[in-house]
Amino acid sequence: MMRFASVTDRLAGLGSDKWAVHMRAREMKREGIDIVELTIGEPDIPTPADMIDIADKAMRAGRTGYSNGRGEPAVLAELARKYTLRTGRQIDADNIMCFPGTQTALSLVMLGLAEAGDEIITGDPLYATYDGVIRATGATRVSVPLHVENGFRMQAADLEKVITPRSKVLLLNTPHNPTGAVLSDREIGEIGEVCRRHNLWIVSDEVYELLIFDGKFASPVDRAELADRAIAVASISKSHAAPGFRSGWCVGPKEFTRRLLPLSESLLFGVQPFIADMTAYALGQPAAAAATMRTNFLRRAERISERLDGVAGIVSKVPQAGMFILADIRASGLSGQDFAMRLLEEEHVAVMPGESFGANLSGYLRLSLSVADDQIDTACAGIVRLASRLQQRKSA
């Protein structure tokens, strides 16, 4: 019998169960059933035409050859400018590496920081792919519960409780998927101090930086006292409505990127130059797509909250940021998984069960805000009908 590397066992089947409702919804659509789909978070506006024009011109100008392991000079320069302005200290090209999207950036950053025997700390709930990113390194994931009473924002005292001698990395996500929570500057400072005392790396997933409704963006990378241990990852996927172009990056200490470069080169050896040109152009302009999405997503979140919150035992509050809203359906007596599957089969509305994002979101639903308002209304009506039926049966 042929043998395989242990990483294939660690990742075997990981994540497939989390998307069972979504996959069933797609199957029903192929059967001709009209489904309102609020499962995936993907910008619902097109990639700006001027960005596509830049990519097209770059391709026609011959920008289709090999790049280098760190990134094209123009995009590195724009990123250095962005983070120098944001942090208030000099950020150079040597602090930056470019990748095909945030997911690749996260995966390679984690491979450069942790291995078997280490622990990587995350919040719970958490983005669905984090388990795979962490398991691929051989490290163990340790959870910090994110409590609804704190707006699902990580608290330094809760972090301190789970740290052990094996702890190596804290993976933060702010603004947060799936909850939309935004860590304040004070909370970042308190979390950072815990990480300093215990000598932890901080990796901050900041892909929703420009989609904040309420509050101000804060990052560990922006704090001078954390400059030797903080790494940010982000991309243009959400901020510029360009997920298919796969253009992301990490920003961190120069020694870290120096050590990560050979690993990146062994797997990728660069990104596409014409996409780098488009990215450099996009980063040099106001993010109009983000402003449009921010307006649309907030309006839809308010629309959902108005229709669901306080109805048939549902709790649904407007998030601070992002492209999702949560609905607490614990009063129905069902798990998020069971409610979501019944909602799909009985009302033809597809949403993500909270359990797909960690045990601490059991009994919740995650609804995408990247669908048209009339679809939002249809989905809310279906959720209310199912919740009302369940409530009546409980009363009987």
C-alpha positions as CSV (number, residue, x, y, z in Angstrom):
1,M,0.0,0.0,0.0
2,M,1.4,3.4,-0.9
3,R,2.1,5.8,1.9
4,F,1.3,9.5,2.1
5,A,2.5,12.5,4.1
6,S,0.8,13.1,7.4
7,V,-0.5,16.5,6.3
8,T,-2.9,14.7,4.0
9,D,-4.4,12.9,7.0
10,R,-4.5,16.1,9.1
11,L,-6.5,17.8,6.3
12,A,-8.6,14.9,5.1
13,G,-12.2,15.9,4.7
14,L,-11.6,19.1,6.7
15,G,-14.2,21.7,6.0
16,S,-16.6,19.6,3.8
17,D,-19.2,19.2,6.5
18,K,-19.1,22.9,7.3
19,W,-20.5,23.6,3.8
20,A,-23.1,20.9,3.7
21,V,-26.0,23.4,3.6
22,H,-24.4,25.4,0.8
23,M,-23.6,22.3,-1.3
24,R,-27.1,21.0,-0.8
25,A,-28.5,24.4,-1.9
26,R,-26.3,24.3,-5.1
27,E,-27.6,20.7,-5.8
28,M,-31.2,21.9,-5.4
29,K,-30.6,24.8,-7.8
30,R,-29.2,22.4,-10.4
31,E,-32.5,20.5,-10.0
32,G,-34.4,23.7,-11.0
33,I,-35.5,24.8,-7.5
34,D,-35.4,28.5,-6.9
35,I,-33.1,29.1,-3.9
36,V,-32.3,32.3,-2.1
37,E,-28.6,31.9,-1.3
38,L,-27.1,33.7,1.6
39,T,-24.2,31.4,2.3
40,I,-21.1,32.8,0.6
41,G,-19.5,36.2,1.2
42,E,-18.5,37.5,-2.2
43,P,-18.8,41.1,-3.4
44,D,-22.0,41.6,-5.4
45,I,-20.7,44.5,-7.4
46,P,-18.4,44.0,-10.4
47,T,-14.7,44.6,-10.2
48,P,-14.2,48.3,-11.2
49,A,-13.8,48.8,-14.9
50,D,-10.7,51.0,-14.5
51,M,-8.9,48.2,-12.7
52,I,-9.8,45.7,-15.4
53,D,-8.6,48.1,-18.0
54,I,-5.2,48.4,-16.2
55,A,-4.9,44.5,-16.1
56,D,-5.9,44.3,-19.8
57,K,-3.4,47.0,-20.9
58,A,-0.6,45.3,-18.8
59,M,-1.3,41.9,-20.4
60,R,-1.2,43.5,-23.9
61,A,2.0,45.3,-23.0
62,G,3.6,41.9,-22.3
63,R,3.3,41.9,-18.5
64,T,2.7,38.1,-18.6
65,G,6.1,36.7,-17.7
66,Y,7.7,35.5,-14.5
67,S,7.8,37.8,-11.5
68,N,10.0,37.3,-8.4
69,G,9.4,35.8,-5.0
70,R,8.7,39.0,-3.1
71,G,6.5,41.0,-5.4
72,E,6.6,43.5,-8.3
73,P,8.2,46.8,-7.5
74,A,5.2,49.0,-8.2
75,V,2.8,47.1,-5.9
76,L,5.5,46.8,-3.2
77,A,6.0,50.6,-3.4
78,E,2.2,51.2,-3.0
79,L,2.0,48.9,-0.1
80,A,5.0,50.4,1.6
81,R,3.3,53.8,1.2
82,K,0.0,52.6,2.6
83,Y,1.5,51.0,5.7
84,T,4.0,53.8,6.3
85,L,1.0,56.2,6.4
86,R,-1.0,53.9,8.5
87,T,1.6,53.0,11.1
88,G,3.4,56.3,11.3
89,R,6.8,54.5,10.9
90,Q,8.9,53.6,7.8
91,I,7.7,50.5,6.1
92,D,9.9,49.3,3.2
93,A,9.6,46.7,0.5
94,D,11.6,44.4,2.7
95,N,8.7,44.4,5.2
96,I,6.3,43.1,2.5
97,M,5.6,39.9,0.5
98,C,2.9,39.5,-2.2
99,F,0.8,36.4,-2.6
100,P,-2.2,35.1,-4.6
101,G,-4.8,36.3,-2.0
102,T,-5.2,36.3,1.7
103,Q,-5.7,32.6,2.0
104,T,-2.2,31.9,0.5
105,A,-0.7,34.6,2.6
106,L,-2.1,33.1,5.8
107,S,-1.0,29.6,4.8
108,L,2.6,30.6,4.1
109,V,2.9,32.9,7.1
110,M,1.7,30.1,9.4
111,L,4.1,27.6,7.8
112,G,6.9,30.1,8.6
113,L,5.9,30.5,12.2
114,A,4.6,27.2,13.7
115,E,5.1,23.4,13.4
116,A,4.2,20.2,15.2
117,G,4.3,20.6,19.0
118,D,3.3,24.3,18.8
119,E,-0.1,25.8,19.6
120,I,-1.8,28.5,17.5
121,I,-4.5,30.4,19.3
122,T,-7.6,31.7,17.6
123,G,-10.9,33.1,18.7
124,D,-14.1,30.9,18.6
125,P,-16.1,31.6,16.5
126,L,-13.5,31.8,13.6
127,Y,-13.4,31.8,9.8
128,A,-14.0,28.4,8.5
129,T,-10.6,27.9,6.7
130,Y,-8.5,28.6,9.7
131,D,-8.6,25.0,10.9
132,G,-7.0,23.8,7.7
133,V,-4.4,26.6,7.7
134,I,-3.3,25.6,11.2
135,R,-3.5,21.9,10.8
136,A,-1.3,22.1,7.7
137,T,1.6,23.3,9.9
138,G,1.3,20.4,12.3
139,A,0.4,22.7,15.1
140,T,-2.6,22.4,17.4
141,R,-5.4,25.0,17.4
142,V,-6.4,26.4,20.9
143,S,-9.6,28.5,21.2
144,V,-10.4,31.7,23.1
145,P,-14.1,31.9,23.5
146,L,-15.5,35.1,22.0
147,H,-18.6,36.0,24.0
148,V,-21.7,37.7,22.7
149,E,-21.7,39.8,25.9
150,N,-18.4,41.4,24.7
151,G,-19.7,41.9,21.1
152,F,-17.7,38.8,20.1
153,R,-14.5,40.8,20.6
154,M,-11.5,38.9,22.1
155,Q,-10.6,40.0,25.6
156,A,-7.0,39.9,26.9
157,A,-8.0,38.1,30.1
158,D,-9.7,35.3,28.1
159,L,-6.6,35.0,26.0
160,E,-4.3,34.8,29.0
161,K,-6.2,31.8,30.3
162,V,-5.5,29.6,27.3
163,I,-1.7,30.3,26.9
164,T,0.7,27.5,27.7
165,P,4.4,27.0,27.2
166,R,3.6,25.6,23.7
167,S,1.8,28.7,22.5
168,K,3.5,30.3,19.6
169,V,1.1,32.4,17.5
170,L,-2.1,34.3,18.1
171,L,-4.3,34.5,14.9
172,L,-6.5,37.6,15.1
173,N,-9.2,38.6,12.7
174,T,-10.4,42.2,12.8
175,P,-12.9,43.1,11.5
176,H,-14.1,39.6,12.2
177,N,-15.7,37.0,10.1
178,P,-18.4,35.7,10.9
179,T,-19.4,38.1,13.7
180,G,-18.5,41.5,12.2
181,A,-16.7,42.5,15.5
182,V,-14.1,45.2,15.4
183,L,-11.4,45.2,18.0
184,S,-10.8,48.7,19.5
185,D,-7.4,50.2,19.8
186,R,-7.5,49.7,23.6
187,E,-8.4,46.0,23.2
188,I,-5.6,45.6,20.6
189,G,-3.2,47.2,23.1
190,E,-4.2,44.9,25.9
191,I,-4.1,41.8,23.7
192,G,-0.7,42.9,22.4
193,E,0.7,43.3,26.0
194,V,-0.3,39.7,26.8
195,C,1.5,38.5,23.6
196,R,4.6,40.5,24.6
197,R,4.7,38.9,28.0
198,H,4.4,35.4,26.6
199,N,6.5,36.0,23.5
200,L,3.8,35.2,21.0
201,W,3.6,36.2,17.3
202,I,0.5,38.0,16.3
203,V,-0.9,37.4,12.8
204,S,-3.8,39.8,12.0
205,D,-6.2,39.0,9.2
206,E,-7.4,42.4,8.0
207,V,-9.2,41.7,4.8
208,Y,-12.3,43.6,6.0
209,E,-10.3,46.7,7.0
210,L,-12.3,49.1,4.7
211,L,-15.8,47.6,5.5
212,I,-16.4,49.0,8.9
213,F,-19.8,50.5,9.8
214,D,-19.3,51.4,13.4
215,G,-15.9,52.2,15.1
216,K,-12.4,52.7,13.8
217,F,-9.9,50.2,12.5
218,A,-7.1,49.3,14.8
219,S,-4.2,46.8,14.1
220,P,-1.4,45.3,16.1
221,V,0.9,46.2,13.2
222,D,0.2,49.9,13.8
223,R,1.6,49.8,17.3
224,A,5.4,50.4,17.6
225,E,5.8,48.2,20.6
226,L,4.5,45.2,18.6
227,A,6.5,45.9,15.5
228,D,8.8,42.9,16.2
229,R,6.0,40.4,16.5
230,A,3.0,41.6,14.5
231,I,2.2,40.5,10.9
232,A,-0.8,41.7,8.9
233,V,-2.3,39.8,5.9
234,A,-4.9,41.4,3.5
235,S,-5.9,41.5,-0.1
236,I,-7.9,43.4,-2.7
237,S,-10.6,40.7,-2.8
238,K,-13.1,42.5,-0.5
239,S,-11.8,46.1,-0.5
240,H,-11.8,46.4,-4.3
241,A,-14.4,43.8,-5.2
242,A,-11.8,41.6,-7.0
243,P,-11.8,38.2,-5.3
244,G,-11.0,36.3,-8.5
245,F,-7.8,38.2,-9.2
246,R,-6.2,36.6,-6.1
247,S,-3.9,39.4,-5.0
248,G,-2.9,39.6,-1.4
249,W,0.1,40.3,0.8
250,C,1.7,40.2,4.3
251,V,3.4,43.0,6.1
252,G,5.8,42.3,9.0
253,P,9.3,42.4,10.4
254,K,12.1,42.3,7.8
255,E,13.7,39.3,9.5
256,F,10.4,37.4,9.2
257,T,9.9,38.2,5.5
258,R,13.6,37.4,4.8
259,R,13.1,33.9,6.3
260,L,9.8,33.4,4.6
261,L,11.0,34.3,1.2
262,P,12.7,30.9,0.3
263,L,9.5,29.1,1.4
264,S,7.3,31.3,-0.8
265,E,9.7,30.9,-3.7
266,S,9.7,27.1,-3.4
267,L,5.9,27.1,-3.7
268,L,5.0,30.1,-5.9
269,F,7.9,32.1,-7.2
270,G,5.9,35.2,-7.7
271,V,2.5,36.4,-8.7
272,Q,1.3,37.5,-12.1
273,P,2.8,40.9,-13.1
274,F,-0.4,42.2,-14.8
275,I,-2.3,41.5,-11.6
276,A,0.4,43.3,-9.6
277,D,0.1,46.3,-11.9
278,M,-3.7,46.4,-11.4
279,T,-3.2,46.0,-7.6
280,A,-0.7,48.9,-7.5
281,Y,-3.1,51.1,-9.4
282,A,-6.0,50.1,-7.1
283,L,-4.0,50.8,-4.0
284,G,-3.1,54.3,-5.3
285,Q,-6.8,55.3,-5.7
286,P,-9.7,55.8,-3.3
287,A,-11.4,52.5,-2.7
288,A,-14.7,53.4,-4.3
289,A,-15.9,49.8,-4.4
290,A,-15.4,49.5,-0.6
291,A,-17.5,52.7,-0.1
292,T,-20.3,51.3,-2.2
293,M,-20.3,47.9,-0.5
294,R,-20.1,49.5,3.0
295,T,-23.3,51.4,2.2
296,N,-25.1,48.4,0.7
297,F,-24.1,46.0,3.5
298,L,-25.0,48.3,6.3
299,R,-28.4,49.0,4.7
300,R,-29.1,45.3,4.3
301,A,-27.9,44.5,7.8
302,E,-30.3,47.0,9.2
303,R,-33.0,45.6,6.9
304,I,-32.4,42.1,8.3
305,S,-32.3,43.2,11.9
306,E,-35.6,45.1,11.5
307,R,-37.3,42.0,10.1
308,L,-35.8,39.4,12.4
309,D,-34.7,40.9,15.8
310,G,-37.3,40.1,18.5
311,V,-39.5,38.1,16.1
312,A,-40.3,34.5,17.1
313,G,-37.5,34.5,19.6
314,I,-34.8,35.5,17.1
315,V,-32.0,37.9,18.1
316,S,-30.2,39.7,15.2
317,K,-28.2,42.8,15.8
318,V,-26.4,45.0,13.2
319,P,-22.7,44.1,13.2
320,Q,-19.8,46.6,13.4
321,A,-18.4,45.6,10.0
322,G,-18.1,43.1,7.2
323,M,-20.5,41.4,4.8
324,F,-22.4,39.1,7.2
325,I,-25.0,39.3,10.0
326,L,-25.7,36.8,12.7
327,A,-29.1,35.5,13.8
328,D,-29.4,33.8,17.2
329,I,-32.1,31.1,16.8
330,R,-31.4,29.2,20.0
331,A,-34.9,29.9,21.2
332,S,-36.2,27.6,18.4
333,G,-34.6,24.6,20.2
334,L,-32.7,23.6,17.1
335,S,-29.0,23.8,16.4
336,G,-27.9,26.2,13.7
337,Q,-27.1,23.2,11.5
338,D,-30.6,21.7,11.9
339,F,-32.4,25.0,11.5
340,A,-30.4,25.9,8.4
341,M,-31.1,22.5,6.8
342,R,-34.8,22.8,7.5
343,L,-34.8,26.3,6.3
344,L,-33.3,25.2,3.0
345,E,-35.7,22.2,2.5
346,E,-38.9,23.9,3.7
347,E,-38.4,27.5,2.7
348,H,-35.7,27.3,0.0
349,V,-33.5,29.7,1.8
350,A,-29.7,28.9,2.2
351,V,-27.7,30.3,5.1
352,M,-24.6,29.1,7.0
353,P,-25.1,27.4,10.3
354,G,-23.1,29.0,13.1
355,E,-21.5,25.6,14.0
356,S,-19.5,25.9,10.8
357,F,-17.5,28.7,12.5
358,G,-16.9,27.1,15.8
359,A,-18.6,25.6,18.9
360,N,-19.1,29.1,20.4
361,L,-21.6,30.0,17.6
362,S,-23.8,26.9,18.1
363,G,-27.5,27.9,17.6
364,Y,-26.7,30.8,15.3
365,L,-27.1,31.4,11.6
366,R,-24.7,33.5,9.4
367,L,-26.4,35.4,6.6
368,S,-24.5,37.0,3.8
369,L,-25.2,40.7,3.0
370,S,-24.0,40.4,-0.6
371,V,-27.4,39.7,-2.1
372,A,-30.1,42.1,-3.5
373,D,-32.6,43.7,-1.1
374,D,-35.6,41.8,-2.4
375,Q,-33.7,38.5,-1.8
376,I,-33.0,39.7,1.7
377,D,-36.7,40.2,2.3
378,T,-37.6,36.8,0.9
379,A,-35.0,35.1,3.1
380,C,-36.2,37.0,6.2
381,A,-39.8,36.0,5.6
382,G,-38.7,32.3,5.3
383,I,-36.7,32.5,8.5
384,V,-39.6,34.0,10.4
385,R,-42.1,31.4,9.1
386,L,-39.9,28.5,10.2
387,A,-39.0,30.1,13.6
388,S,-42.7,30.8,14.2
389,R,-43.7,27.2,13.3
390,L,-41.1,25.9,15.7
391,Q,-42.2,28.3,18.4
392,Q,-45.8,27.2,18.1
393,R,-44.9,23.6,18.4
394,K,-42.8,24.3,21.5
395,S,-45.8,26.1,23.0
396,A,-48.2,23.3,22.2
